[in-house]
């Protein structure tokens, strides 16, 4: 059951990747022409306004990496702390742990978890599934994030929400809500 969920998340991440590859300003709707009349019918579709992220990392600090396995693929556990800005909240920290599997083609499959914390101590936990690919200047990571529930008032808007994120050598982690 867990492997099926992970496969679903990876497929969703890849599908989202097809939509947002190198394009951070996508928002769309669809209009179709009716065959039976001369007027346009607006058909609403889902849209993802990527110009309005909910979270933007400012600084990332890599702490340490532990080798977990070397066969059949290298697997590491990495610890990272980000300082970022969250919409309608301000400055936050994001304490993250990733289990990374390195594949021969240079890609990385990662499973992450972490805690976002506000300046006054309110927190929300999250888990993620991520894909890293090597581009000309370094690794670009894209992933899907599931937020847990919290009783903390400031972060309650994230309760059980799903988000996607992208991070590249040029742009720190940026996260958008999709649900």
Buried (B, 14 or more C-beta within 10 A) or exposed (E): EEEEEEEEBBEBBEEBBEEBEEEEEEEEEEEEEEEEEEEEEEEEEEEBEBEEBBBBBEEBEEEEEEEEEEEEEBBBEBBBBBBBBBEEBEEBBBBBBBBBBBEEEEEBBBBBBBBBBBEEEBBBBBBBBBBBBEEEEEBBBBBBBBBBEBEBEBBEBBEEBBBBBBBBEEEBBBBBBEE
